[in-house]
Amino acid sequence: PVTVEMKVNYMAPGKPGVILSEASVRKAGKRMTVVEAEVVQDDGGEVVALATGTYTIVG
């Protein structure tokens, strides 16, 4: 896959400790796929970042 676009919104500074990330495919087409991810601090679930990526298959 090739990255077409990637955007990250930083919502809060990360603190020392465990940081968790969960990603999901929002739309999977024949050539393009859109993925969203959320990054949270493990000690209370504060959102650290939100990301969106668009990817395509070349060839």
N, CA, C and O atoms as a GROMACS GRO file, in nm:
protein
  236
    1PRO      N    1   0.082  -0.120   0.000
    1PRO     CA    2   0.000   0.000   0.000
    1PRO      C    3   0.087   0.126   0.000
    1PRO      O    4   0.197   0.128   0.054
    2VAL      N    5   0.035   0.230  -0.061
    2VAL     CA    6   0.101   0.359  -0.068
    2VAL      C    7   0.014   0.461   0.005
    2VAL      O    8  -0.108   0.462  -0.012
    3THR      N    9   0.076   0.547   0.086
    3THR     CA   10   0.002   0.650   0.159
    3THR      C   11  -0.037   0.762   0.063
    3THR      O   12   0.049   0.822  -0.002
    4VAL      N   13  -0.167   0.790   0.055
    4VAL     CA   14  -0.219   0.900  -0.025
    4VAL      C   15  -0.226   1.025   0.063
    4VAL      O   16  -0.190   1.134   0.020
    5GLU      N   17  -0.274   1.007   0.186
    5GLU     CA   18  -0.290   1.119   0.278
    5GLU      C   19  -0.283   1.066   0.421
    5GLU      O   20  -0.332   0.956   0.450
    6MET      N   21  -0.224   1.145   0.510
    6MET     CA   22  -0.225   1.110   0.652
    6MET      C   23  -0.237   1.238   0.732
    6MET      O   24  -0.167   1.337   0.707
    7LYS      N   25  -0.327   1.236   0.830
    7LYS     CA   26  -0.351   1.352   0.915
    7LYS      C   27  -0.353   1.307   1.060
    7LYS      O   28  -0.416   1.207   1.093
    8VAL      N   29  -0.283   1.380   1.146
    8VAL     CA   30  -0.281   1.351   1.289
    8VAL      C   31  -0.318   1.478   1.364
    8VAL      O   32  -0.257   1.582   1.345
    9ASN      N   33  -0.419   1.468   1.450
    9ASN     CA   34  -0.456   1.578   1.540
    9ASN      C   35  -0.407   1.542   1.679
    9ASN      O   36  -0.453   1.444   1.738
   10TYR      N   37  -0.314   1.620   1.731
   10TYR     CA   38  -0.263   1.598   1.866
   10TYR      C   39  -0.355   1.670   1.963
   10TYR      O   40  -0.369   1.793   1.958
   11MET      N   41  -0.418   1.594   2.052
   11MET     CA   42  -0.520   1.648   2.141
   11MET      C   43  -0.465   1.686   2.279
   11MET      O   44  -0.514   1.779   2.342
   12ALA      N   45  -0.362   1.614   2.324
   12ALA     CA   46  -0.303   1.638   2.456
   12ALA      C   47  -0.163   1.578   2.456
   12ALA      O   48  -0.135   1.487   2.379
   13PRO      N   49  -0.075   1.628   2.543
   13PRO     CA   50   0.058   1.568   2.549
   13PRO      C   51   0.052   1.429   2.612
   13PRO      O   52  -0.023   1.406   2.707
   14GLY      N   53   0.131   1.338   2.558
   14GLY     CA   54   0.142   1.205   2.618
   14GLY      C   55   0.226   1.212   2.744
   14GLY      O   56   0.322   1.289   2.751
   15LYS      N   57   0.189   1.131   2.844
   15LYS     CA   58   0.264   1.127   2.970
   15LYS      C   59   0.340   0.996   2.977
   15LYS      O   60   0.305   0.900   2.907
   16PRO      N   61   0.443   0.988   3.060
   16PRO     CA   62   0.512   0.860   3.077
   16PRO      C   63   0.413   0.753   3.122
   16PRO      O   64   0.322   0.779   3.200
   17GLY      N   65   0.431   0.634   3.072
   17GLY     CA   66   0.341   0.524   3.105
   17GLY      C   67   0.290   0.458   2.979
   17GLY      O   68   0.344   0.478   2.870
   18VAL      N   69   0.186   0.380   2.995
   18VAL     CA   70   0.130   0.304   2.884
   18VAL      C   71   0.039   0.392   2.800
   18VAL      O   72  -0.046   0.464   2.853
   19ILE      N   73   0.058   0.387   2.669
   19ILE     CA   74  -0.028   0.456   2.573
   19ILE      C   75  -0.084   0.349   2.480
   19ILE      O   76  -0.010   0.265   2.428
   20LEU      N   77  -0.215   0.351   2.460
   20LEU     CA   78  -0.283   0.251   2.378
   20LEU      C   79  -0.333   0.313   2.248
   20LEU      O   80  -0.366   0.431   2.243
   21SER      N   81  -0.338   0.231   2.143
   21SER     CA   82  -0.389   0.276   2.014
   21SER      C   83  -0.486   0.173   1.960
   21SER      O   84  -0.463   0.053   1.969
   22GLU      N   85  -0.595   0.222   1.904
   22GLU     CA   86  -0.692   0.134   1.840
   22GLU      C   87  -0.724   0.192   1.703
   22GLU      O   88  -0.757   0.310   1.690
   23ALA      N   89  -0.714   0.109   1.601
   23ALA     CA   90  -0.740   0.154   1.463
   23ALA      C   91  -0.853   0.072   1.404
   23ALA      O   92  -0.875  -0.043   1.440
   24SER      N   93  -0.925   0.134   1.310
   24SER     CA   94  -1.031   0.063   1.239
   24SER      C   95  -1.036   0.110   1.095
   24SER      O   96  -1.007   0.226   1.065
   25VAL      N   97  -1.074   0.020   1.009
   25VAL     CA   98  -1.093   0.052   0.867
   25VAL      C   99  -1.231   0.114   0.854
   25VAL      O  100  -1.332   0.050   0.885
   26ARG      N  101  -1.236   0.237   0.807
   26ARG     CA  102  -1.364   0.307   0.791
   26ARG      C  103  -1.428   0.278   0.656
   26ARG      O  104  -1.550   0.272   0.644
   27LYS      N  105  -1.344   0.259   0.553
   27LYS     CA  106  -1.395   0.229   0.419
   27LYS      C  107  -1.286   0.155   0.344
   27LYS      O  108  -1.172   0.202   0.336
   28ALA      N  109  -1.321   0.041   0.289
   28ALA     CA  110  -1.227  -0.036   0.207
   28ALA      C  111  -1.288  -0.052   0.069
   28ALA      O  112  -1.386  -0.123   0.051
   29GLY      N  113  -1.227   0.014  -0.029
   29GLY     CA  114  -1.274   0.003  -0.166
   29GLY      C  115  -1.182  -0.087  -0.246
   29GLY      O  116  -1.095  -0.153  -0.190
   30LYS      N  117  -1.202  -0.090  -0.377
   30LYS     CA  118  -1.119  -0.173  -0.464
   30LYS      C  119  -0.975  -0.124  -0.467
   30LYS      O  120  -0.883  -0.205  -0.473
   31ARG      N  121  -0.955   0.008  -0.463
   31ARG     CA  122  -0.819   0.062  -0.474
   31ARG      C  123  -0.778   0.148  -0.354
   31ARG      O  124  -0.658   0.165  -0.328
   32MET      N  125  -0.874   0.202  -0.283
   32MET     CA  126  -0.843   0.291  -0.170
   32MET      C  127  -0.903   0.238  -0.040
   32MET      O  128  -1.009   0.176  -0.039
   33THR      N  129  -0.831   0.265   0.069
   33THR     CA  130  -0.878   0.229   0.203
   33THR      C  131  -0.856   0.347   0.296
   33THR      O  132  -0.751   0.412   0.292
   34VAL      N  133  -0.955   0.376   0.380
   34VAL     CA  134  -0.945   0.483   0.479
   34VAL      C  135  -0.944   0.419   0.617
   34VAL      O  136  -1.030   0.338   0.651
   35VAL      N  137  -0.844   0.459   0.698
   35VAL     CA  138  -0.826   0.403   0.831
   35VAL      C  139  -0.826   0.517   0.932
   35VAL      O  140  -0.767   0.622   0.907
   36GLU      N  141  -0.891   0.496   1.047
   36GLU     CA  142  -0.887   0.593   1.157
   36GLU      C  143  -0.825   0.526   1.279
   36GLU      O  144  -0.841   0.406   1.300
   37ALA      N  145  -0.753   0.605   1.358
   37ALA     CA  146  -0.692   0.553   1.481
   37ALA      C  147  -0.709   0.654   1.593
   37ALA      O  148  -0.710   0.775   1.570
   38GLU      N  149  -0.720   0.601   1.714
   38GLU     CA  150  -0.728   0.684   1.834
   38GLU      C  151  -0.619   0.638   1.929
   38GLU      O  152  -0.603   0.518   1.953
   39VAL      N  153  -0.544   0.732   1.983
   39VAL     CA  154  -0.437   0.702   2.078
   39VAL      C  155  -0.479   0.759   2.213
   39VAL      O  156  -0.509   0.878   2.224
   40VAL      N  157  -0.480   0.674   2.316
   40VAL     CA  158  -0.524   0.717   2.449
   40VAL      C  159  -0.420   0.684   2.555
   40VAL      O  160  -0.344   0.588   2.543
   41GLN      N  161  -0.419   0.765   2.660
   41GLN     CA  162  -0.337   0.739   2.777
   41GLN      C  163  -0.409   0.631   2.857
   41GLN      O  164  -0.530   0.641   2.879
   42ASP      N  165  -0.337   0.527   2.901
   42ASP     CA  166  -0.399   0.413   2.969
   42ASP      C  167  -0.452   0.448   3.108
   42ASP      O  168  -0.541   0.379   3.157
   43ASP      N  169  -0.400   0.550   3.171
   43ASP     CA  170  -0.440   0.582   3.309
   43ASP      C  171  -0.558   0.680   3.313
   43ASP      O  172  -0.548   0.786   3.376
   44GLY      N  173  -0.666   0.646   3.249
   44GLY     CA  174  -0.784   0.732   3.253
   44GLY      C  175  -0.848   0.754   3.118
   44GLY      O  176  -0.957   0.810   3.110
   45GLY      N  177  -0.783   0.711   3.012
   45GLY     CA  178  -0.844   0.716   2.881
   45GLY      C  179  -0.841   0.851   2.812
   45GLY      O  180  -0.917   0.872   2.717
   46GLU      N  181  -0.756   0.944   2.857
   46GLU     CA  182  -0.747   1.074   2.789
   46GLU      C  183  -0.697   1.054   2.646
   46GLU      O  184  -0.597   0.986   2.624
   47VAL      N  185  -0.767   1.114   2.550
   47VAL     CA  186  -0.728   1.102   2.410
   47VAL      C  187  -0.604   1.188   2.386
   47VAL      O  188  -0.605   1.309   2.411
   48VAL      N  189  -0.498   1.124   2.337
   48VAL     CA  190  -0.372   1.193   2.309
   48VAL      C  191  -0.368   1.238   2.163
   48VAL      O  192  -0.319   1.347   2.134
   49ALA      N  193  -0.419   1.154   2.072
   49ALA     CA  194  -0.415   1.187   1.929
   49ALA      C  195  -0.524   1.113   1.853
   49ALA      O  196  -0.567   1.004   1.892
   50LEU      N  197  -0.567   1.174   1.744
   50LEU     CA  198  -0.659   1.113   1.649
   50LEU      C  199  -0.592   1.117   1.512
   50LEU      O  200  -0.535   1.219   1.474
   51ALA      N  201  -0.599   1.007   1.439
   51ALA     CA  202  -0.532   1.001   1.308
   51ALA      C  203  -0.626   0.944   1.203
   51ALA      O  204  -0.710   0.859   1.232
   52THR      N  205  -0.609   0.992   1.080
   52THR     CA  206  -0.680   0.939   0.964
   52THR      C  207  -0.578   0.918   0.853
   52THR      O  208  -0.496   1.006   0.826
   53GLY      N  209  -0.584   0.803   0.790
   53GLY     CA  210  -0.494   0.775   0.678
   53GLY      C  211  -0.570   0.718   0.560
   53GLY      O  212  -0.665   0.641   0.578
   54THR      N  213  -0.530   0.757   0.441
   54THR     CA  214  -0.587   0.704   0.317
   54THR      C  215  -0.475   0.635   0.242
   54THR      O  216  -0.368   0.692   0.222
   55TYR      N  217  -0.500   0.513   0.200
   55TYR     CA  218  -0.398   0.431   0.135
   55TYR      C  219  -0.453   0.373   0.006
   55TYR      O  220  -0.574   0.351  -0.007
   56THR      N  221  -0.364   0.348  -0.090
   56THR     CA  222  -0.404   0.291  -0.218
   56THR      C  223  -0.307   0.180  -0.258
   56THR      O  224  -0.194   0.173  -0.209
   57ILE      N  225  -0.353   0.096  -0.346
   57ILE     CA  226  -0.271  -0.010  -0.403
   57ILE      C  227  -0.221   0.038  -0.539
   57ILE      O  228  -0.300   0.085  -0.621
   58VAL      N  229  -0.091   0.027  -0.563
   58VAL     CA  230  -0.032   0.068  -0.689
   58VAL      C  231   0.010  -0.057  -0.765
   58VAL      O  232   0.066  -0.150  -0.708
   59GLY      N  233  -0.019  -0.057  -0.895
   59GLY     CA  234   0.026  -0.169  -0.978
   59GLY      C  235  -0.080  -0.259  -1.006
   59GLY      O  236  -0.060  -0.360  -1.074
   0.00000   0.00000   0.00000
